[in-house]
Amino acid sequence: MQTDPDQPVIDLTAALARLGGNREILEDLAMMFRDDAPELLKELKAAASSDNSEQAGRAAHSLKGLVSTFNAVRAGETARAVEQAARQEDMARVTALLPELEAELQLVVNRLQDELADRH
């Protein structure tokens, strides 16, 4: 799957607007993302390894929700593709998309760290 490379990794302005400008909540959500995303990715990889499409779909859906908090469109599109593949029980596609999803999630983590550290 190819995502638009010109699409920003995250959009904190939109995320903050959705949170009523509450930066503290945004920072709390960023910490939750940093903690939860790796666990969900691990769960997704385990599900892919064991051909558990239901578990893979749930994990991908959760990741999609997490990244949407930060308007991370590219990561969200990739998570949605993984979720759809899992629902179609196309575990070969799920497995093929995992490296891209992992890379997009890492970009989100990195950008959150950079953006939130710069604003203190």
Residue, then its C-alpha position, 0 to 999 in steps of 0.5 A: m500500500q502506498t500512502d501520500p508522502d506529502q501528507p503530514v505525519i500528524d496534525l497537532t493543530a487539528a488535534l488540539a482544536r478537537l480537544g478544545g485547545n487543552r494541551e495537557i490532555l494532548e500530552d496525556l494522549a501522546m503518552m498513552f499512544r507511546d505506551d499502547a501502540p507498541e503493545l497493540l502492534k505486538e498483538l497484531k504481529a502475534a495474530a498474524s503469525s497465528d492466522n488469527s484474523e479476528q484478533a488482527g482486525r481488533a488490534a488494527h482497529s484499535l491502532k487506527g483509533l489511536v492514530s486518528t487522535f493525532n490526525a495521523v492520516r498515513a498511519g490511519e490509512t495503513a491501519r485501515a488497510v490492515e483491518q480490512a485485510a484481516r476482516q477479509e481473512d487475507m492474512a498474507r496481506v496483513t503480514a505484508l502490510l505490517p512493516e509499513l504500519e510499523a514504520e508509520l507508527q514509529l514516525v508518529v511516535n517520533r513526530l509526537q516526541d519532537e513536536l511536544a518537546d519543542r513546545h515546552 
